Amino acid sequence: MIKKGLYLWFIYFIVIFLLTICILVKTNYYELINVRLYDERLIYNNFIIFEK
């Protein structure tokens, strides 16, 4: 059987993982990564908009 402590660690890491995904989505970091693949000028404009 798996110990209770391992379940707590497992849940803890899942919560941290989900929180990081939510933070990245809210800051549109994922979009910035995609834009970097297409055009570097657009990423510069996005950072200017992001700073305002």
Backbone bond lengths (Angstrom), bond angles and torsions (degrees), N, CA, C in turn:
res aa  C-N    CA-C-N  psi(-1)  N-CA   C-N-CA  omega(-1)  CA-C   N-CA-C  phi
1 M - - - 1.475 - - 1.530 110.76 -
2 I 1.309 114.44 150.56 1.468 120.07 178.05 1.531 108.74 -85.19
3 K 1.313 116.14 136.77 1.460 120.35 -178.74 1.533 110.80 -71.28
4 K 1.340 115.48 157.29 1.466 120.17 179.30 1.525 111.07 -63.49
5 G 1.321 116.67 -35.39 1.465 120.50 -179.27 1.514 112.02 -59.52
6 L 1.334 116.25 -38.24 1.467 119.40 179.26 1.520 110.96 -67.63
7 Y 1.343 116.98 -37.28 1.463 119.71 176.71 1.523 110.56 -61.18
8 L 1.338 116.28 -42.88 1.468 120.35 179.91 1.522 110.98 -62.08
9 W 1.336 117.50 -43.47 1.463 120.38 178.41 1.522 110.89 -63.49
10 F 1.343 115.85 -40.74 1.462 121.30 -179.33 1.527 110.42 -61.91
11 I 1.339 116.52 -47.20 1.470 121.19 178.64 1.523 109.84 -63.99
12 Y 1.324 116.99 -40.90 1.464 122.38 179.78 1.529 111.06 -57.89
13 F 1.344 116.82 -46.84 1.465 120.08 -179.52 1.523 111.90 -68.67
14 I 1.333 117.46 -35.58 1.470 120.22 177.62 1.522 109.96 -64.13
15 V 1.327 117.49 -43.12 1.471 121.34 179.51 1.524 110.27 -62.14
16 I 1.327 117.69 -45.09 1.469 121.05 178.63 1.520 110.27 -61.70
17 F 1.336 116.98 -42.07 1.462 121.71 179.82 1.525 110.80 -61.42
18 L 1.334 117.03 -45.77 1.468 120.81 179.98 1.527 111.13 -66.18
19 L 1.324 117.45 -39.15 1.465 120.50 178.85 1.523 111.09 -63.62
20 T 1.335 116.83 -41.47 1.463 118.99 179.31 1.519 110.61 -64.96
21 I 1.332 117.69 -38.73 1.463 120.24 177.97 1.524 109.89 -63.65
22 C 1.337 117.39 -44.08 1.471 120.85 179.57 1.524 110.93 -61.08
23 I 1.328 117.01 -43.25 1.466 120.92 -179.81 1.522 110.44 -63.69
24 L 1.338 117.04 -43.16 1.462 120.17 -179.76 1.518 111.06 -65.23
25 V 1.324 117.33 -39.38 1.469 120.39 179.34 1.525 109.78 -66.86
26 K 1.329 117.39 -41.78 1.464 120.68 -178.50 1.523 111.40 -65.09
27 T 1.310 117.79 -33.76 1.464 120.27 -178.87 1.523 111.84 -90.68
28 N 1.350 116.14 4.91 1.467 121.41 179.69 1.524 111.57 56.87
29 Y 1.328 116.61 29.40 1.465 120.36 179.97 1.523 110.32 -64.13
30 Y 1.338 115.31 -35.46 1.467 120.44 179.57 1.528 110.42 -61.81
31 E 1.348 115.88 -41.08 1.468 120.03 178.11 1.525 110.49 -64.99
32 L 1.309 117.37 -39.18 1.466 120.19 -179.91 1.526 110.57 -62.98
33 I 1.333 116.59 -38.34 1.468 119.75 178.10 1.526 109.91 -65.21
34 N 1.344 117.21 -43.35 1.461 120.82 179.28 1.519 111.00 -63.39
35 V 1.331 116.39 -42.06 1.469 120.40 -178.97 1.522 110.08 -64.01
36 R 1.310 117.49 -36.65 1.463 120.93 -179.95 1.530 109.98 -58.83
37 L 1.334 116.77 -34.09 1.461 120.25 179.77 1.532 111.32 -68.13
38 Y 1.337 116.53 -31.20 1.463 119.76 -175.04 1.527 112.90 -92.37
39 D 1.327 116.40 -52.25 1.467 118.57 -174.97 1.526 110.15 -151.57
40 E 1.315 116.99 125.81 1.467 120.20 -177.83 1.522 111.93 -73.50
41 R 1.326 117.83 -25.09 1.469 119.41 178.25 1.526 110.92 -67.09
42 L 1.327 116.55 -38.80 1.466 120.02 -179.68 1.524 111.24 -63.44
43 I 1.326 117.47 -37.95 1.465 119.81 -179.57 1.531 109.38 -64.49
44 Y 1.323 117.58 -35.40 1.463 120.94 178.17 1.527 109.69 -64.42
45 N 1.336 116.95 -43.65 1.465 120.71 178.31 1.524 111.09 -63.65
46 N 1.330 117.06 -39.62 1.463 120.09 179.09 1.529 111.17 -63.50
47 F 1.321 117.21 -39.14 1.462 119.04 179.05 1.530 111.16 -67.18
48 I 1.330 117.42 -34.85 1.466 120.19 177.01 1.530 109.46 -64.68
49 I 1.347 116.93 -43.86 1.466 120.91 178.48 1.527 109.76 -64.91
50 F 1.334 115.81 -38.48 1.462 121.31 -176.97 1.533 110.94 -65.91
51 E 1.328 117.56 -33.55 1.468 121.34 -177.67 1.526 112.49 -75.98
52 K 1.340 118.21 -23.21 1.475 120.16 -175.87 1.515 112.49 -69.27
